[in-house]
């Protein structure tokens, strides 16, 4: 079974290569700023790509608590659950 973490990891890899021309390795433990060299503009590109792909809403204030790709995957999973929850 494919986990949400794996789906987010695959999508981050796709966005990083296609949109940001990042050629390095990307794992769940990869740090967004230090390892992937994502500045604030690149973070927006990743966030918008994930929002479009997973149909979730990521907030600007979320960026402050994200350190690794795994953190990002957990956020997308949490927001995905929130989107599906009845109001």
KAZI-V734237 format. One record per run of one state. SS is the DSSP state (alpha for helix, beta for strand, coil for the rest). FROM is the first residue (numbers start at 0). LEN is the number of residues. If there is no record, write none. Layout:
BEGIN
SS:FROM:LEN
SS:FROM:LEN
END
This chain:
BEGIN
coil:0:3
alpha:3:15
coil:18:12
beta:30:1
coil:31:8
alpha:39:15
coil:54:5
alpha:59:6
coil:65:2
beta:67:1
alpha:68:16
coil:84:3
END
